[in-house]
Amino acid sequence: MPEDRPPYPPFTLETARRKVQAAEDAWNTRDPHRVALAYTPDSVWRNRDQFVTGREEIVAFLTEKWERERDYALRKGLWSFHENRIAVRFQYECHDADGQWWRSYGNELWEFDEHGLMLRREASINDVAIEESDRRIFGPRPADEHGADFPLH
């Protein structure tokens, strides 16, 4: 029996927004096993210059990512959608082992199967060193801010 992860394609404005918020919420848990369940067992990713295939590799990738990117906090915003595809803009902040804070800006392209699981994820990301005093993202987004655009800088 196939796994289901609503909402399902084809997406409407409302269901695309819900899908984006669900992804943001899951990634902010920093739980690689929970996050991996949103992807098909054979999901294919491009994340920066890395290529990942399947849930086991997703878990390994995310485990290493969140060991390196400490106190990670993310905001995602819907950019566009069509049928079973969603385009997302995002920003996240974290610090490295030396205490340097970073803000990362990026775009993702998502493709889903009929069960609402992500088949494909392509992410392009740029990092900017910031001072801790310049941080704007502190933990998961409060419920009253769901769906709100996040300022570019």
DSSP file with accessible surface (Angstrom, degrees, kcal/mol):
  #  RESIDUE AA STRUCTURE BP1 BP2  ACC     N-H-->O    O-->H-N    N-H-->O    O-->H-N    TCO  KAPPA ALPHA  PHI   PSI    X-CA   Y-CA   Z-CA
    1    1 A M              0   0  225      0, 0.0     0, 0.0     0, 0.0     0, 0.0   0.000 360.0 360.0 360.0 126.7    0.0    0.0    0.0
    2    2 A P        -     0   0   78      0, 0.0     2,-0.2     0, 0.0     0, 0.0  -0.288 360.0-113.6 -67.9 149.9    1.5    3.3   -1.0
    3    3 A E        -     0   0   80      2,-0.0     2,-0.4    34,-0.0   114,-0.2  -0.546  28.6-146.1 -76.7 150.8    2.3    6.0    1.6
    4    4 A D        +     0   0   89     -2,-0.2   112,-0.2   112,-0.1   111,-0.1  -0.949  19.8 179.0-121.7 142.5    0.2    9.2    1.4
    5    5 A R        -     0   0   83    110,-3.3    -2,-0.0    -2,-0.4    33,-0.0  -0.712  37.5-122.2-140.3  80.8    1.4   12.7    2.3
    6    6 A P  S    S+     0   0   75      0, 0.0     2,-0.2     0, 0.0   109,-0.0  -0.300  82.7  66.7 -65.9 159.2   -1.4   15.2    1.7
    7    7 A P  S    S-     0   0   11      0, 0.0     4,-0.1     0, 0.0    -2,-0.1   0.558  76.2-157.1 -75.1 159.9   -2.1   17.6    0.2
    8    8 A Y        -     0   0   97     -2,-0.2   106,-0.1     2,-0.1   107,-0.1  -0.723  19.6 -70.4-106.1 152.4   -2.0   15.9   -3.2
    9    9 A P  S    S+     0   0   24      0, 0.0    75,-0.2     0, 0.0     2,-0.1  -0.438  97.8  70.0 -73.7 159.0   -1.4   17.3   -6.7
   10   10 A P  S    S-     0   0  102      0, 0.0    74,-0.2     0, 0.0     2,-0.2   0.447  86.6-146.6 -72.2 140.4   -2.7   18.9   -8.7
   11   11 A F        -     0   0   12     72,-2.4    72,-0.3    -2,-0.1     2,-0.2  -0.471  14.3-159.8 -83.4 147.6   -2.1   21.8   -6.3
   12   12 A T     >  -     0   0   77     -2,-0.2     4,-2.9    70,-0.1     5,-0.3  -0.651  43.4 -94.9-105.1 174.2   -4.3   24.8   -5.8
   13   13 A L  H  > S+     0   0   82     -2,-0.2     4,-2.2     1,-0.2     5,-0.2   0.945 127.1  46.5 -56.4 -45.6   -3.0   28.0   -4.2
   14   14 A E  H  > S+     0   0  105      1,-0.2     4,-2.1     2,-0.2    -1,-0.2   0.929 114.5  44.7 -65.6 -45.2   -4.2   26.9   -0.8
   15   15 A T  H  > S+     0   0   24      2,-0.2     4,-2.3     1,-0.2    -1,-0.2   0.875 112.0  53.0 -72.1 -32.3   -2.8   23.3   -1.0
   16   16 A A  H  X S+     0   0    0     -4,-2.9     4,-2.3     2,-0.2    -1,-0.2   0.929 109.6  49.1 -65.0 -42.5    0.5   24.6   -2.4
   17   17 A R  H  X S+     0   0  124     -4,-2.2     4,-2.4    -5,-0.3    -2,-0.2   0.911 111.1  49.9 -62.2 -40.8    0.8   27.0    0.5
   18   18 A R  H  X S+     0   0  120     -4,-2.1     4,-2.5     2,-0.2    -1,-0.2   0.896 109.5  51.6 -64.3 -39.6    0.0   24.1    2.9
   19   19 A K  H  X S+     0   0   13     -4,-2.3     4,-2.1     2,-0.2    -2,-0.2   0.920 110.7  48.0 -63.9 -42.6    2.6   21.9    1.3
   20   20 A V  H  X S+     0   0    5     -4,-2.3     4,-2.5     2,-0.2    -2,-0.2   0.930 112.8  47.8 -64.5 -44.1    5.3   24.6    1.6
   21   21 A Q  H  X S+     0   0   19     -4,-2.4     4,-2.9     1,-0.2     5,-0.2   0.906 109.6  53.3 -65.7 -38.5    4.4   25.2    5.3
   22   22 A A  H  X S+     0   0   51     -4,-2.5     4,-2.4     2,-0.2    -1,-0.2   0.908 109.8  48.7 -62.4 -40.0    4.5   21.5    6.1
   23   23 A A  H  X S+     0   0   17     -4,-2.1     4,-2.8     2,-0.2     5,-0.3   0.934 111.6  49.0 -65.5 -45.0    7.9   21.3    4.6
   24   24 A E  H  X S+     0   0    0     -4,-2.5     4,-2.2     1,-0.2    -2,-0.2   0.944 112.0  49.0 -58.2 -47.8    9.2   24.3    6.6
   25   25 A D  H  X S+     0   0   54     -4,-2.9     4,-0.6     1,-0.2    -1,-0.2   0.915 112.8  47.3 -59.9 -44.0    7.7   22.8    9.8
   26   26 A A  H ><>S+     0   0   12     -4,-2.4     3,-1.4     1,-0.2     5,-0.6   0.942 111.7  48.9 -64.8 -47.5    9.3   19.4    9.2
   27   27 A W  H ><5S+     0   0    6     -4,-2.8     3,-1.5     1,-0.3    -1,-0.2   0.857 104.1  61.2 -63.2 -32.9   12.8   20.8    8.3
   28   28 A N  H 3<5S+     0   0   12     -4,-2.2    -1,-0.3     1,-0.3    -2,-0.2   0.675  92.9  65.2 -70.6 -12.8   12.7   23.0   11.4
   29   29 A T  T <<5S-     0   0   54     -3,-1.4    -1,-0.3    -4,-0.6    -2,-0.2   0.721  94.5-145.8 -72.4 -23.6   12.5   19.8   13.6
   30   30 A R  T < 5 +     0   0  101     -3,-1.5    -3,-0.1    -4,-0.4    -2,-0.1   0.806  51.6 140.0  56.7  34.1   16.0   18.9   12.3
   31   31 A D     >< -     0   0   68     -5,-0.6     4,-2.6     1,-0.2     5,-0.2  -0.882  38.4-165.8-107.4  99.3   14.8   15.3   12.4
   32   32 A P  H  > S+     0   0   17      0, 0.0     4,-2.4     0, 0.0    -1,-0.2   0.851  86.7  51.7 -56.7 -37.2   16.3   13.6    9.3
   33   33 A H  H  > S+     0   0  125      2,-0.2     4,-1.0     1,-0.2    26,-0.1   0.913 111.7  46.1 -69.0 -41.1   14.1   10.5    9.6
   34   34 A R  H >4 S+     0   0  119     -3,-0.2     3,-0.6     1,-0.2     4,-0.3   0.935 114.2  48.2 -64.5 -46.3   10.9   12.6    9.9
   35   35 A V  H >< S+     0   0    0     -4,-2.6     3,-2.0     1,-0.2    -2,-0.2   0.925 105.3  58.9 -61.3 -43.0   11.9   14.8    7.0
   36   36 A A  H >< S+     0   0    3     -4,-2.4     3,-1.9     1,-0.3    -1,-0.2   0.784  91.2  70.4 -60.7 -26.3   12.8   11.8    4.8
   37   37 A L  T << S+     0   0   77     -4,-1.0    -1,-0.3    -3,-0.6    -2,-0.2   0.670  87.6  65.2 -68.6 -12.6    9.3   10.4    5.0
   38   38 A A  T <  S+     0   0   25     -3,-2.0    80,-2.5    -4,-0.3     2,-0.3   0.538  96.2  72.5 -82.8  -4.6    8.0   13.3    2.8
   39   39 A Y  E <  S-a  118   0A   4     -3,-1.9    80,-0.2    78,-0.3    16,-0.1  -0.782  91.6-102.2-112.7 152.0   10.0   11.9   -0.1
   40   40 A T  E >   -     0   0A   4     78,-2.3     3,-2.0    -2,-0.3    14,-0.1  -0.308  39.6-107.9 -64.1 155.1    9.5    8.9   -2.3
   41   41 A P  E 3  S+     0   0A  81      0, 0.0    14,-1.1     0, 0.0    15,-0.3   0.791 122.8  37.9 -56.6 -24.8   11.8    5.9   -1.4
   42   42 A D  E 3  S+     0   0A 109     12,-0.2    -2,-0.1    13,-0.1    77,-0.0   0.077  85.7 155.4-114.0  24.3   13.7    6.7   -4.7
   43   43 A S  E <   -     0   0A   0     -3,-2.0    11,-3.1    10,-0.1     2,-0.4  -0.135  32.8-142.8 -52.5 144.7   13.6   10.5   -4.5
   44   44 A V  E     -aB 120  53A  69     75,-2.3    77,-2.1     9,-0.2     2,-0.4  -0.955  19.7-175.1-117.1 130.7   16.3   12.3   -6.4
   45   45 A W  E     -aB 121  52A   2      7,-3.2     7,-1.8    -2,-0.4     2,-0.4  -0.929  22.3-165.8-122.4 149.0   17.9   15.5   -5.1
   46   46 A R  E     +aB 122  51A  63     75,-2.3    77,-3.1    -2,-0.4     2,-0.5  -0.989  17.3 177.5-123.1 119.8   20.4   18.1   -6.2
   47   47 A N  E >   -aB 123  50A   4      3,-2.8     3,-2.6    -2,-0.4     2,-0.3  -0.953  64.2 -55.5-124.2 107.0   21.4   20.2   -3.3
   48   48 A R  T 3  S-     0   0   61     75,-2.2    75,-0.1    -2,-0.5    78,-0.0  -0.440 123.3 -19.6  57.4-115.0   24.1   22.7   -4.3
   49   49 A D  T 3  S+     0   0  133     -2,-0.3     2,-0.4    -3,-0.1    -1,-0.3   0.215 120.2  95.8-106.2  14.7   26.8   20.5   -5.8
   50   50 A Q  E <   -B   47   0A  82     -3,-2.6    -3,-2.8     2,-0.0     2,-0.4  -0.834  57.3-153.8-109.1 146.3   25.6   17.3   -4.2
   51   51 A F  E     -B   46   0A 150     -2,-0.4     2,-0.4    -5,-0.2    -5,-0.2  -0.970  14.5-175.8-119.7 129.7   23.4   14.6   -5.6
   52   52 A V  E     -B   45   0A   7     -7,-1.8    -7,-3.2    -2,-0.4     2,-0.4  -0.975   5.7-169.5-128.8 137.8   21.3   12.4   -3.3
   53   53 A T  E  >  -B   44   0A  73     -2,-0.4     4,-0.5    -9,-0.2    -9,-0.2  -0.988  50.4  -0.3-133.1 124.4   19.1    9.4   -4.2
   54   54 A G  H  > S-     0   0   10    -11,-3.1     4,-2.0    -2,-0.4   -12,-0.2   0.157  85.0 -76.0  87.4 159.5   16.7    7.7   -1.9
   55   55 A R  H  > S+     0   0   47    -14,-1.1     4,-2.9     1,-0.2     5,-0.2   0.843 124.4  57.0 -62.1 -39.4   15.6    8.0    1.7
   56   56 A E  H  > S+     0   0  177    -15,-0.3     4,-2.2     1,-0.2    -1,-0.2   0.936 111.3  43.5 -60.0 -43.4   18.8    6.4    3.2
   57   57 A E  H  X S+     0   0  101     -4,-0.5     4,-2.8     2,-0.2    -1,-0.2   0.857 111.8  54.6 -69.8 -34.5   20.9    9.0    1.4
   58   58 A I  H  X S+     0   0    0     -4,-2.0     4,-3.0     2,-0.2     5,-0.3   0.944 109.2  47.6 -61.9 -47.1   18.5   11.8    2.4
   59   59 A V  H  X S+     0   0   23     -4,-2.9     4,-2.6     1,-0.2    -2,-0.2   0.935 114.0  46.9 -60.0 -45.9   18.8   10.8    6.1
   60   60 A A  H  X S+     0   0   62     -4,-2.2     4,-2.2    -5,-0.2     5,-0.2   0.929 113.6  48.7 -62.3 -44.6   22.6   10.6    5.9
   61   61 A F  H  X S+     0   0   15     -4,-2.8     4,-2.5     1,-0.2    -2,-0.2   0.940 114.7  43.8 -60.2 -50.0   22.8   14.0    4.1
   62   62 A L  H  X S+     0   0    0     -4,-3.0     4,-2.7     2,-0.2     5,-0.2   0.861 110.0  55.9 -68.0 -36.0   20.5   15.7    6.6
   63   63 A T  H  X S+     0   0   48     -4,-2.6     4,-1.2    -5,-0.3    -1,-0.2   0.956 112.8  41.7 -59.5 -48.4   22.2   14.2    9.6
   64   64 A E  H  X S+     0   0   83     -4,-2.2     4,-1.9    -5,-0.2     3,-0.2   0.912 113.0  55.2 -65.3 -41.4   25.6   15.6    8.4
   65   65 A K  H  X S+     0   0    4     -4,-2.5     4,-3.5     1,-0.2    -2,-0.2   0.939 110.4  43.4 -57.4 -50.4   24.0   18.9    7.4
   66   66 A W  H  < S+     0   0   25     -4,-2.7    -1,-0.2     1,-0.2    -2,-0.2   0.668 109.7  56.5 -79.9 -12.0   22.4   19.6   10.8
   67   67 A E  H  < S+     0   0  129     -4,-1.2    -1,-0.2    -3,-0.2    -2,-0.2   0.851 118.2  35.1 -75.3 -35.2   25.6   18.5   12.7
   68   68 A R  H  < S+     0   0  100     -4,-1.9     2,-1.1     1,-0.2    -2,-0.2   0.865 114.8  56.9 -83.5 -41.5   27.5   21.1   10.7
   69   69 A E  S >< S-     0   0   16     -4,-3.5     3,-0.8    -5,-0.2    -1,-0.2  -0.733  83.1-162.3 -98.1  89.1   24.7   23.8   10.5
   70   70 A R  E 3   +C   95   0A 112     25,-2.3    25,-2.2    -2,-1.1     3,-0.1  -0.414  65.8   9.8 -80.0 146.6   24.0   24.4   14.2
   71   71 A D  E 3  S-     0   0A  90     23,-0.2    68,-0.3    -5,-0.2    -1,-0.2   0.816  87.0-170.4  55.3  35.4   20.8   26.0   15.5
   72   72 A Y  E <   +     0   0A   7     -3,-0.8     2,-0.3    -6,-0.2    22,-0.2  -0.284  11.2 177.7 -56.9 130.9   19.4   25.8   12.0
   73   73 A A  E     -C   93   0A   2     20,-2.0    20,-2.3    -3,-0.1     2,-0.3  -0.980   8.7-163.1-142.2 133.6   16.1   27.8   11.5
   74   74 A L  E     -C   92   0A   1     -2,-0.3     2,-0.4    18,-0.2    67,-0.3  -0.848  17.4-168.1-124.9 146.7   14.3   28.0    8.2
   75   75 A R  E     -C   91   0A  11     16,-2.8    16,-2.3    -2,-0.3     2,-0.3  -0.997  13.9-171.8-130.1 130.8   11.6   30.1    6.4
   76   76 A K  E     -C   90   0A   9     -2,-0.4     2,-0.4    14,-0.2    14,-0.2  -0.907   1.5-167.3-118.0 150.2   10.1   28.9    3.1
   77   77 A G  E     -C   89   0A  15     12,-2.9    12,-2.6    -2,-0.3     2,-0.2  -1.000  27.0-112.9-138.4 137.5    7.8   30.8    0.8
   78   78 A L  E     +C   88   0A  34     -2,-0.4    10,-0.2    10,-0.2     3,-0.1  -0.478  33.1 172.5 -65.4 129.9    5.7   29.7   -2.2
   79   79 A W  E     -     0   0A 159      8,-3.0     2,-0.3     1,-0.5     9,-0.2   0.775  61.9 -29.4-102.8 -47.5    7.0   31.2   -5.4
   80   80 A S  E     -C   87   0A  65      7,-1.7     7,-3.1   -64,-0.1    -1,-0.5  -0.978  53.0-162.2-163.3 165.3    4.9   29.4   -8.0
   81   81 A F  E     +C   86   0A  65     -2,-0.3     2,-0.3     5,-0.2     5,-0.2  -0.988   7.3 177.9-154.6 156.5    3.0   26.1   -8.6
   82   82 A H  E >   -C   85   0A 124      3,-2.4     3,-2.5    -2,-0.3     2,-0.3  -0.838  63.0 -51.1-162.5 121.2    1.6   24.1  -11.5
   83   83 A E  T 3  S-     0   0  119    -72,-0.3   -72,-2.4     1,-0.3    -1,-0.0  -0.236 128.5  -6.0  51.5-104.0   -0.1   20.7  -11.4
   84   84 A N  T 3  S+     0   0   45     -2,-0.3    28,-2.4   -74,-0.2     2,-0.4   0.160 119.9  86.3-108.9  22.2    2.4   18.5   -9.5
   85   85 A R  E <   -CD  82 111A 142     -3,-2.5    -3,-2.4    26,-0.2     2,-0.4  -0.938  49.3-173.8-126.7 145.5    5.2   21.0   -9.2
   86   86 A I  E     -CD  81 110A   3     24,-1.7    24,-2.8    -2,-0.4     2,-0.4  -0.998  11.2-153.4-135.5 137.9    6.0   23.8   -6.7
   87   87 A A  E     -CD  80 109A  18     -7,-3.1    -8,-3.0    -2,-0.4    -7,-1.7  -0.941  20.6-170.8-110.6 135.4    8.8   26.4   -6.7
   88   88 A V  E     -CD  78 108A   2     20,-2.6    20,-2.6    -2,-0.4     2,-0.4  -0.953  18.6-154.0-130.0 143.0    9.9   27.8   -3.4
   89   89 A R  E     +CD  77 107A  91    -12,-2.6   -12,-2.9    -2,-0.4     2,-0.3  -0.891  28.3 175.7-106.0 147.8   12.2   30.6   -2.1
   90   90 A F  E     -CD  76 106A  12     16,-2.5    16,-2.4    -2,-0.4     2,-0.3  -0.977  23.8-165.2-150.0 162.0   13.8   30.1    1.3
   91   91 A Q  E     +CD  75 105A  13    -16,-2.3   -16,-2.8    -2,-0.3     2,-0.3  -0.982  13.8 177.3-139.8 143.7   16.2   31.6    3.8
   92   92 A Y  E     -CD  74 104A   2     12,-2.0    12,-3.2    -2,-0.3     2,-0.4  -0.978  13.9-150.1-143.3 159.1   17.7   29.9    6.8
   93   93 A E  E     +CD  73 103A   0    -20,-2.3   -20,-2.0    -2,-0.3     2,-0.3  -0.959  26.5 143.7-126.5 148.2   20.2   30.8    9.5
   94   94 A C  E     - D   0 102A   4      8,-1.7     8,-3.0    -2,-0.4     2,-0.3  -0.950  34.1-125.1-163.9 172.5   22.7   28.7   11.4
   95   95 A H  E     -CD  70 101A  31    -25,-2.2   -25,-2.3    -2,-0.3     6,-0.2  -0.944  19.2-128.8-129.4 157.4   26.2   28.9   12.8
   96   96 A D    >   -     0   0   38      4,-2.1     3,-2.1    -2,-0.3   -27,-0.1  -0.311  41.2 -86.8 -93.3-177.7   29.2   26.7   12.3
   97   97 A A  T 3  S+     0   0   65      1,-0.3    -1,-0.1   -29,-0.2   -28,-0.0   0.758 127.8  56.2 -63.7 -24.0   31.4   25.0   15.0
   98   98 A D  T 3  S-     0   0  155      2,-0.1    -1,-0.3     1,-0.0     0, 0.0   0.445 120.4-107.5 -86.7  -2.9   33.5   28.2   15.2
   99   99 A G    <   +     0   0   42     -3,-2.1     2,-0.4     1,-0.3    -2,-0.1   0.459  69.0 146.5  92.5   0.4   30.5   30.3   16.0
  100  100 A Q        -     0   0   68     31,-0.1    -4,-2.1     1,-0.0    -1,-0.3  -0.595  41.4-139.3 -73.0 128.4   30.2   32.1   12.7
  101  101 A W  E     -DE  95 130A  15     29,-0.8    29,-2.4    -2,-0.4     2,-0.3  -0.643  19.7-168.1 -88.3 147.2   26.6   32.8   11.8
  102  102 A W  E     -DE  94 129A  81     -8,-3.0    -8,-1.7    -2,-0.3     2,-0.5  -0.978  16.7-156.1-134.0 143.8   25.3   32.4    8.2
  103  103 A R  E     -DE  93 128A  19     25,-2.8    25,-2.6    -2,-0.3     2,-0.5  -0.995  18.4-160.4-115.9 127.8   22.2   33.3    6.4
  104  104 A S  E     -DE  92 127A   1    -12,-3.2   -12,-2.0    -2,-0.5     2,-0.4  -0.931   3.6-163.7-113.7 130.3   21.6   31.1    3.3
  105  105 A Y  E     +DE  91 126A  46     21,-2.8    21,-2.9    -2,-0.5     2,-0.3  -0.905  23.7 150.4-110.6 139.8   19.3   32.2    0.5
  106  106 A G  E     -DE  90 125A   7    -16,-2.4   -16,-2.5    -2,-0.4     2,-0.3  -0.975  37.4-132.2-161.2 175.3   17.9   29.7   -2.0
  107  107 A N  E     -DE  89 124A  93     17,-2.0    17,-2.4    -2,-0.3     2,-0.4  -0.976  20.2-163.9-132.6 142.9   15.4   28.4   -4.5
  108  108 A E  E     -DE  88 123A   2    -20,-2.6   -20,-2.6    -2,-0.3     2,-0.5  -0.981  10.1-154.8-129.6 145.5   13.9   24.9   -4.7
  109  109 A L  E     -DE  87 122A 102     13,-2.1    13,-2.1    -2,-0.4     2,-0.4  -0.982  20.1-168.1-115.8 126.9   12.0   23.1   -7.5
  110  110 A W  E     -DE  86 121A   7    -24,-2.8   -24,-1.7    -2,-0.5     2,-0.4  -0.935  12.0-170.1-119.7 142.2    9.8   20.3   -6.3
  111  111 A E  E     -DE  85 120A  46      9,-2.1     8,-2.8    -2,-0.4     9,-1.6  -0.998  14.3-160.9-130.2 134.1    8.0   17.5   -8.2
  112  112 A F  E     - E   0 118A   5    -28,-2.4     6,-0.2    -2,-0.4     2,-0.1  -0.805  12.4-132.0-116.9 153.1    5.4   15.3   -6.5
  113  113 A D    >   -     0   0   25      4,-2.8     3,-1.8    -2,-0.3    -1,-0.0  -0.325  45.8 -89.5 -87.8-179.5    3.8   11.9   -7.1
  114  114 A E  T 3  S+     0   0  135      1,-0.3    -1,-0.1     2,-0.1    -2,-0.0   0.654 125.7  59.5 -68.9 -13.6    0.1   11.3   -6.9
  115  115 A H  T 3  S-     0   0   40      2,-0.1  -110,-3.3  -107,-0.1    -1,-0.3   0.358 119.5-106.1 -94.7   3.2    0.4   10.4   -3.2
  116  116 A G  S <  S+     0   0    0     -3,-1.8     2,-0.3     1,-0.3    -2,-0.1   0.557  76.9 135.3  83.3   9.1    1.9   13.8   -2.3
  117  117 A L        -     0   0    6   -114,-0.2    -4,-2.8   -78,-0.1     2,-0.5  -0.700  61.5-110.7 -89.7 144.3    5.4   12.5   -1.8
  118  118 A M  E     +aE  39 112A   7    -80,-2.5   -78,-2.3    -2,-0.3    -6,-0.3  -0.628  31.7 179.9 -81.1 122.3    8.3   14.4   -3.4
  119  119 A L  E    S+     0   0A  58     -8,-2.8   -75,-2.3    -2,-0.5     2,-0.3   0.781  70.2  18.9 -83.2 -35.2    9.9   12.7   -6.3
  120  120 A R  E     -aE  44 111A 116     -9,-1.6    -9,-2.1   -77,-0.2     2,-0.4  -1.000  56.9-176.6-146.6 139.3   12.5   15.3   -7.1
  121  121 A R  E     -aE  45 110A   4    -77,-2.1   -75,-2.3    -2,-0.3     2,-0.5  -0.988   2.7-175.9-138.9 124.6   14.1   18.3   -5.3
  122  122 A E  E     -aE  46 109A  47    -13,-2.1   -13,-2.1    -2,-0.4     2,-0.4  -0.990  10.1-174.0-122.4 124.0   16.6   20.7   -6.8
  123  123 A A  E     -aE  47 108A   0    -77,-3.1   -75,-2.2    -2,-0.5     2,-0.4  -0.975  14.5-170.4-125.6 130.5   18.1   23.4   -4.6
  124  124 A S  E     - E   0 107A  54    -17,-2.4   -17,-2.0    -2,-0.4     2,-0.4  -0.979  21.4-179.0-114.0 129.5   20.3   26.3   -5.4
  125  125 A I  E     - E   0 106A  18     -2,-0.4     2,-0.4   -19,-0.2   -19,-0.2  -0.988  19.0-166.6-139.7 138.4   21.7   28.0   -2.3
  126  126 A N  E     - E   0 105A 113    -21,-2.9   -21,-2.8    -2,-0.4     2,-0.4  -0.977  16.0-146.1-122.6 140.0   24.0   31.0   -1.5
  127  127 A D  E     - E   0 104A  72     -2,-0.4     2,-0.4   -23,-0.2   -23,-0.2  -0.860  10.6-170.2-110.7 140.8   25.5   31.7    1.9
  128  128 A V  E     - E   0 103A  68    -25,-2.6   -25,-2.8    -2,-0.4     2,-0.2  -0.996  23.9-127.6-128.6 125.7   26.2   35.1    3.5
  129  129 A A  E     - E   0 102A  54     -2,-0.4     2,-0.3   -27,-0.2   -27,-0.3  -0.516  36.1-179.7 -69.3 135.3   28.3   35.5    6.7
  130  130 A I  E     - E   0 101A  12    -29,-2.4   -29,-0.8    -2,-0.2     2,-0.2  -0.924  30.4-108.0-132.4 160.8   26.3   37.5    9.2
  131  131 A E    >   -     0   0  125     -2,-0.3     3,-2.1     1,-0.1     4,-0.3  -0.610  33.5-117.0 -80.8 150.3   26.9   38.8   12.8
  132  132 A E  G >  S+     0   0  120      1,-0.3     3,-1.7    -2,-0.2    -1,-0.1   0.881 117.0  60.8 -56.0 -34.7   24.9   37.1   15.5
  133  133 A S  G 3  S+     0   0  108      1,-0.3    -1,-0.3     3,-0.0     0, 0.0   0.670  97.7  59.9 -67.8 -14.8   23.2   40.5   16.1
  134  134 A D  G <  S+     0   0   85     -3,-2.1    -1,-0.3     2,-0.0    -2,-0.2   0.420  76.9 127.0 -92.4   1.2   21.9   40.5   12.5
  135  135 A R    <   +     0   0   45     -3,-1.7     3,-0.1    -4,-0.3   -32,-0.0  -0.267  27.8 170.8 -60.7 145.7   19.9   37.3   12.9
  136  136 A R        +     0   0   64      1,-0.2     2,-0.6     0, 0.0    -1,-0.1   0.406  57.8  74.1-129.4 -10.8   16.2   37.4   12.0
  137  137 A I        +     0   0    0    -64,-0.1     2,-0.5     4,-0.0    -1,-0.2  -0.943  51.8 174.1-116.7 115.3   15.2   33.8   12.2
  138  138 A F        -     0   0  127     -2,-0.6   -66,-0.1     1,-0.2   -65,-0.0  -0.876  55.3 -53.6-124.9  95.1   14.7   32.3   15.6
  139  139 A G  S    S-     0   0   29     -2,-0.5    -1,-0.2   -68,-0.3   -66,-0.1  -0.077 100.3 -11.0  71.1-171.2   13.3   28.8   15.7
  140  140 A P  S    S-     0   0   86      0, 0.0    -2,-0.1     0, 0.0   -65,-0.1  -0.200  82.1 -95.2 -60.4 153.4   10.1   27.6   14.0
  141  141 A R        -     0   0   12    -67,-0.3     5,-0.1     1,-0.1    -2,-0.1  -0.474  41.2-112.2 -69.9 132.0    7.7   30.2   12.6
  142  142 A P    >   -     0   0   59      0, 0.0     3,-2.3     0, 0.0     4,-0.3  -0.347  27.6-115.0 -61.8 146.8    4.9   31.1   14.9
  143  143 A A  G >  S+     0   0   79      1,-0.3     3,-1.6     2,-0.2    -2,-0.1   0.838 114.1  61.5 -55.1 -35.3    1.5   29.9   13.6
  144  144 A D  G 3  S+     0   0  141      1,-0.3    -1,-0.3     3,-0.0    -3,-0.0   0.616 103.8  51.4 -72.7  -5.9    0.2   33.5   13.2
  145  145 A E  G X  S+     0   0   82     -3,-2.3     3,-2.0     2,-0.0    -1,-0.3   0.381  77.6 130.0-106.8   1.9    3.0   34.1   10.6
  146  146 A H  T <  S+     0   0   80     -3,-1.6     3,-0.1    -4,-0.3    -3,-0.0  -0.328  78.4  13.1 -57.7 134.6    2.3   31.0    8.4
  147  147 A G  T 3  S+     0   0   55      1,-0.3    -1,-0.3   -71,-0.2     2,-0.2   0.298  94.7 131.3  83.8  -9.1    2.1   31.9    4.8
  148  148 A A    <   -     0   0   49     -3,-2.0    -1,-0.3     1,-0.1     2,-0.1  -0.532  63.3-110.4 -77.7 142.0    3.6   35.4    5.3
  149  149 A D        -     0   0  117     -2,-0.2    -1,-0.1    -3,-0.1   -72,-0.1  -0.397  27.6-134.7 -65.7 149.1    6.4   36.5    3.0
  150  150 A F        -     0   0   52     -2,-0.1    -1,-0.0   -75,-0.0   -75,-0.0  -0.905  28.1-104.5-107.8 132.3    9.8   36.8    4.7
  151  151 A P        -     0   0   75      0, 0.0    -1,-0.0     0, 0.0     0, 0.0  -0.199  21.3-127.7 -57.7 147.3   11.8   39.9    3.9
  152  152 A L              0   0  123      1,-0.1    -2,-0.0   -47,-0.0     0, 0.0   0.888 360.0 360.0 -63.8 -43.1   14.7   39.4    1.5
  153  153 A H              0   0  166    -17,-0.0    -1,-0.1     0, 0.0     0, 0.0  -0.964 360.0 360.0-152.2 360.0   17.2   41.1    3.9
